[in-house]
Amino acid sequence: MGLAELSIYLDSCLAIYLVEENASFAAKLENALAANLDAKFCISLLSEMECLIMPLRGQNNLLITKFENWFRTVEVSALKRGAKTD
């Protein structure tokens, strides 16, 4: 029996640092992600919306496009409720 595929869920702040190429964090994040190339990277629909709030408000079409392109490289999924522990 093989191991299940590793899924790494990224919060919106991490996606923003990566896409906007944050000088303090982007390189560190890229190195951490590169060390886990066999993993599936995921982001929730909520995080996707959080990432787009400021670019949409500012009508920053270039940044909106950068985010849309980045979202194509990860799995975007709905939030799922955890298992009950009654």
N, C-alpha and C positions, 0 to 999 in steps of 0.2 A: 504494500500500500504506500503510495507516494505522498509527499507533503503537499498540502494545499498551497496554492499560489499566494504569495504575500501581497496584501493590498495596503497601500499607505495613503491615508486620507489627509489631504492638505487643507489647512484652514485658509480663509480668504487673505489673511495678512501675509502668509507665505506666498500665495499666488501673486499678490500685489508686489511684494518685494522682487519676485522673479521677473514679472512682466515689465515692471517699471524700472528694472535694473538698479535697485537700491544699492548705493555705494557701500553701505555698511554690511548688508546681509546677502545680496544676490550671489556673490562668488562662493560664500560658505554654503549656502543652500544648494547651489549647483554641484558642489563637490559631494555633499551628503547624498543628493539624489543619484549622482553618477556611481556612487558606491553601492547602490541598490538597483542596478539596471534590470535585474530579473524580477523586480516587483512591478505591480500594477499600481499606477498613481491615479488617485481618484479625488474628486471634489464634489461637494453637494450642490444642488440647485440653489440653495440658500447662499452658499459662499459665492457662487457664480453671480448672483444678483448683487451681493455686497461689493464684489469687485467692480461692477459696472456703475454703481451709483454716482461716483464723482465724475467719471468720464462722460456719462450721460448728462448730468447736470451742467457740466462745462461744455457740452457739445464737442468734445475732443474726439473727433472721428478717427484720428490716427491711433489713439490709445484704445478706443473701442475695437478697432480692427486687430490690434496687437493681442488684446484679451481674447477675442473670438478665435484667432489663430492658435493661441495657447490652449484654449479649451478643447480644441480638436486633438491635442496631444495627450489628454488625460481622459479618464472615464468620468463623465458627469452623471451623477445619479440622484434620485430622490432620497430624501431623508427617510430612514426606516426606523421604526420603533423597535427598541430592544426586546429581547425575550422576557417574558414574565417570570418572576421569581417567587410566586405565591407560595 
